[in-house]
Amino acid sequence: MIVRGHRELMRRYEELKPGDIFIGLVGDKVLRQSLLIDCLQRGIRCYPSALAQTLHHFKTAQAWILGRWMLPLTCVISRRSELLALVSAYGEAGIGAVVTKQDHMHCGHGVRKWESADILYNLAGFSEDAFPFVMQPFLSSFTDIRVVIAGDYREAYVRSNPDSFRKNLSAGGKSTTHTLTAEQTEFCRQVMARGGFSYAHIDLHVTEDGRIYLSEITLNGGLKGAKISRDELDRRKQSILESLAAGEGGELSC
């Protein structure tokens, strides 16, 4: 059996058996993780993969699982003691300003800059509601590249904003077309493979000396600076998922 979309998944959930296939994103925010785990347990294959869907929704999960591709000293902070320990580690490394990223927030709304890790601790330490979040050193100079990959389709553009450290186009940034290097393309492929992404929107930070770091990866993202239309990209993504489900596109499953 193949079910498509969250509504059909919910309607036929108890009918599913090992080897059945779900194509689409689990849309229930409260039950999402439980449903994906249950699919894994019952042998139901998911396209996109359960891992990709989890990473899509949680920046903290991205930092933990894909951290080897991110800035050094990028960490997931889940409690005060971890933050306090990182304050010392950042101080020893001579790191001043830091950036934090909050789960479930997009378009740059969950990204915050702090002049020091100690200032962050002084504020976050007052409330348990501040945790968890991702913390990493602040890069003052880099090229921000948005990459869109769906099968054999690939395009990239640089996002810039001289008036803010946030490069998001929705936050006032501007875009220019970018041609990916072979190294940047391979970097994206490696990240996608590790995260089980059959297609992706990937944000890269490239330093002046050419080092490449992953900022974020999602299954769906903004296309304001892209040439491809939303309808065409969605068509390509659906075609990829249908091919995977039919066994024509490789083995990406829950």
CORGIKA-V69459 format. One line per field, one symbol per residue. ss: DSSP state (H for helix, E for strand, C for the rest). phi: phi as a letter, one per 30 degrees, with the letter a starting at -180 (. if undefined). burial: I if it has 16 or more other ideal C-beta (glycine too) atoms within 10 Angstrom, else O. A space follows every 50 residues. Layout:
BEGIN
ss = ???
phi = ???
burial = ???
END
This chain:
BEGIN
ss = CEEECHHHHHHCHHHCCCCCEEECCCCCCCCHHHHHHHHHHHCCEEECCH HHHHHHHCHHHHHHHCHHHCCCCCEEECCHHHHHHHHHHHHHCCCCCEEE ECCCCCCCCCEEEECCHHHHHHHHCCCHHHCCEEEEECCCCCEEEEEEEE CCEEEEEEEECCCCCCCCHHHCCEEEEECCCHHHHHHHHHHHHHHCCCEE EEEEEECCCCCEEEEEEECCCCCCCCCCCHHHHHHHHHHHHHHHHCCCCC CCCC
phi = .ccbidddeddcedddbejdbcckcdcdddcedddddddedcicdcbddd dddddecbdddedddcddcceeidbcccaeddddddeddddddidcdbbc bcdibbiidccbcbdaddddddcdddbdddcdacbaddcdbaccccccbb idcbbbbdcbadcaddceddcjdcbbdbcdddddddedddddddciddaa cbccccddcjdcbdcabbdbadbeccddddddddddddddddddddicbj ccbe
burial = OOIIOIOOIOOOOOOIOOOIIIIIIIOOOOOIIOIIOOIIOOOIIIIIII IIIIIIIIIIIIIOIIIOIIIOOIIIIOOIOOIOOIIOOIOOOOIOIIII IIOOOOOIOOIIOIOIIOOIIOOIOOOOOIIIIIIIIIOOOIIIIIIIII OOOOIIIIIOIOOOIIIIIOIOIOIOOIOIOOOIOOIIOOIIOOIIIIII IIIIIIOOOOOIIIIIIIIOIIIOIIOOOOOOIOOIIOOIIOOIIOOOIO OIII
END
